[in-house]
Amino acid sequence: MIRKFKNQFFKLMCLLATLIGLGILVIILFTLFQKGMAGMSWSLFTEVTPGPGGEGGLANAIVGSLIMTSLGIVIAAPIGILAGTWLAEYGQNSKTADTIRFLNGMLMSAPSILIGLFVYELVVVFMGHFSGWAGAIALAIIALPVIISTTEEMLKLVPITLREAGAGLGTPRWKVTVKLSYRAVSTGIITGVLLSVARISGETAPLLFTALNSSFMTLNPNEPMANLPVTIYQYAMSPYESWNQLAWSGALLITMAILFLNVISRALPLMKKRRS
């Protein structure tokens, strides 16, 4: 009787904690939609950020965020996939692989502001100015551990019989990895890349030290570049109502983008299962 009571009590506490968490999430999303949708208009996507108290949009910040996020993933994805492949296929239980896994775990949990400071000293000070390249490098470093871990775990799921079948045909090991292993877990690797994009889309601290911000539309990553996270931070802290409204709308845009990426990352494995 006591054991049954404890079990029911524990289940009730778990349910209560879940409901509290969901309730807080619903309140946040409701507030975000309520205040963010009020500023949604065509000008939000076509006009650049305004001066103090003026009217405008977030076109330059949206474009800047897309450029730096894209560059960051272009840098991080090949490195992360190759590193994860080495850990799963070649490093395995070596001391070097264990060291890399340990450092990768530390990098995954490192505060993003420290990564921003590191890139500031490494790139910004060397170049002599803030730039979109520095922001992209900072975002790439943040995305890297997610891609490495996901790639390694996905490749570990490939049956050993698949590798043995390829080796039995005389196929080189690298070709077995590329032609068989990658193809078997391609959906999982893509999911990891999408999750890393969602991870870096809303990062503010690293961009404050690297890309800074700009009130102009620029496509040159060698210059300071506008971006949504820093713009939201600056406008949310301002005393101007028009800037506050742009901050809410920008926050809604980032939230919807991250939500979309998470839905896609969850849907890809399900779609693959249905096909198979």
N, C-alpha and C positions, 0 to 999 in steps of 0.2 A: 504493500500500500504506500509506504513512504517512498520507495523507489519510483513508483508510478507518479506520485505527486511531484517529486523532484524533476522527473522527465518533462512533465507537463509545464511546470514552472519555468524550466529552462527554455522550452519551445516558445512559451509566451513572451519571455524576455527577449529572445531573438526576434520574434515577430514585432514586438514593440520597438526595438532598436531599428529594424528595417523601416517601419512606418515613420519613425522620427526622421531618419535620413531622407526618405522619399518626400516627406512633407517639407523639409528644408529646401530640397532641390526644386520642388514645385513652386514654392514661394519665390525663390531666386529667379526661376525661368519666367514666372508670371510677371514679376516686377520688370525684368529685362524686356519682355515682349511689350508690356504696357507702355514703358517709357521709350523704348527703342523704336517701336513702330510709329510713334508720333513724329519722328524726324525723317521717316523714309520718304524719299521723293527722287525724281529723276536727277535733280541737281546734286544729290549726294554722291552720285557716280560720275558726274560730268564736270563738276567744279572743284577747284583746288581749295585747300584749307584757307579760311579767311583770316583777316587781321583781327585784332582785339575788338570784340563786340560786333563784328561784321557777319554777314551772311555768306555761306559758301557750302562746300561739300568736302568729301574725303577722297577725291579721285587720285591725287598724288600719293596719299598714304596707302590706298588700296594697291596701286600699281607698284609702289616701293616694296610693300610686304610680299606681293607675289614674286617680284624679281629676287629678293633676298632669300625667300623660302625655297624657291626653285633652285637657285645657285647652291644653297646649303645642301639640298637633297642630292643634287648632281655631284657634289663633292663627297658627301657622306655615303651614298648608296654603294658605289663600286668598292670603296675601301671597306665598308662594313660587311658587305656580302663576301668579299674575298677573305677577310679576316675570320668571319664565322665559318667559312668553308674550310680554312686551314685548321681551325680548332676542332671541327667535327670529323674531318677526313684524314688529316695528317698529324696534327699535334696530339690529339686524344689525351692520354694521361701523362704526357711529359711535364717536366717542371716548368718549362717555358710556357706551355699552355695554361697551367695552373696560375702562373704569375699574371698572364694576360687576362684570364677570367677575373682574378682578384682586382686588378687595376680597372677592368671594365665595369665591375660592380661599384667600385669607388666613384668612377666617372658618372655612372648612372645616378648616383645619389648626391653628387656634388651640387652645391647651390649654384644656380645659373649666374648669379652675380660674380662669383669667383671666376667662372669661365670668361665672363665679359672683361674682368680686370686682366686676366691672363692674355686675352687677345689684344686688349688695349696696349699692354706693354710690348707684345710681340709684333703687332701689325701697325696699330695707329701711331705709336711713337716712332716706329721705323719709317713709316710713310710720311709722317709729319702732319697728318690731317685725318679726320674721320672719313669713313667711306662705306659704301654698300658692300664692298668686298670684305671688309673687316666684320661687318654684321653677318654676312653669309658664312664666313669661317666660324664665327662663334656659334651660329645655329647648327652648322655641320658637326661641330664637336658635341653639342647637346644631343643631336640625332644619332650619332655614331653608336653609342652603347646599345640602344634599342635595336638597331639593325643587326649588330653583331650577335646579340643574344638570341634574337628571333631566328636568324639564319642558322646558327649552330643547333638550336633545339629542333628546328624543322628537319635538318639533314640527319639528325640522330634518329628520326622516326622512319627513315628509309630502311626497308628490310635488308638485312645482310645478303639475303638470297639474290636480290636484284643486282647488287655489286658483284657477287660471285658469278652470276649469269653473264654479265658483261666481260668480266675477266676471263671466263671460260672461252669466250669467242676471240680472245687475244686482243681485246680493245685496251688501249692505254688507260691508266687510272684517271688521268685528267679528263679524258673523253667520256669515261663512265660517269664521272661527276657532272660534266656539262650536259651530256645527252640524256642521261637516265635520272640521276639524283635530282638535278635542278628541275627537270620536267615533272618529277613526281611531287615535289613540294613547292612548285612555283607559286601556287596560291598563297601558301603560308609566308613565303618570302615577300611577296607583294603586300600582304597584310601588314607585315612588320614595317615596311617602308611607309605605308599609309599611316600607321600609328605614330611613326616618327614625325611625319608631317604634322599630324594633329598635336604632337608633343611640343613642337617648336613654333607653331602658328601664333600663340599668344604670349610668347616670351618678351618681357619688357626690359628687365635689368641688363642683359647682355647688350641689347641694342643702344641703351643709354650711353655705354662706354665705347661703342664701336661705330655704328651708323649715325648716331645722334638723331637728328631730324632735319626737316627742311620744309619751308613753306611753298616751295616751287615744284613743278613737275619735272622730274629728271629721270632719264633712262640710263644714265651713265653710272655704273656702280663704283667708279673711282672717285665719286663725290659724296658728300653727306646726303643721305637719302631718307625721304619721308617714309613712315611706316605706321601701321594702325596701332600697335601696342603703345608706343611712346606718345603718339598723338592722343590716344584715349587717356593716358596718364596725365598729360599736361592739361588737356581740356577739362577733365573731371575735377582738377584742382583749381580751375580758374573761377573768377567771380562773375563771368559772363554767361547769361542763360543760353545764348546761341551756341557757345562752345560746349556747355554742359549737355545740350541736346545732341550735338554731334558725337560727344563721347558715348552717350547711351546708344545711339544708332551704330557707331563703330563696334561697341561691345556686342551688340546683337549680331552684327555681320560675322565677327570672329566666332561667336558661339554657334551660329548656324553652320559655318564652315567646318568646325570641329565635329559637330554632331553628324554632319553629312559624311565626313571621313570615317567616323566610328561606325556608322551604319553600313557603309560600303565594306569596311574591313570585316565586319561580322557576316555580311551577306555573301562575300566571295567563297568562303568554305562551304556554306550551305548550297550555293549554286553548283560547286564542283561535285558535291555528294549526289545531287539530283542527276547530274549528267552521267555520273558513273553508275 
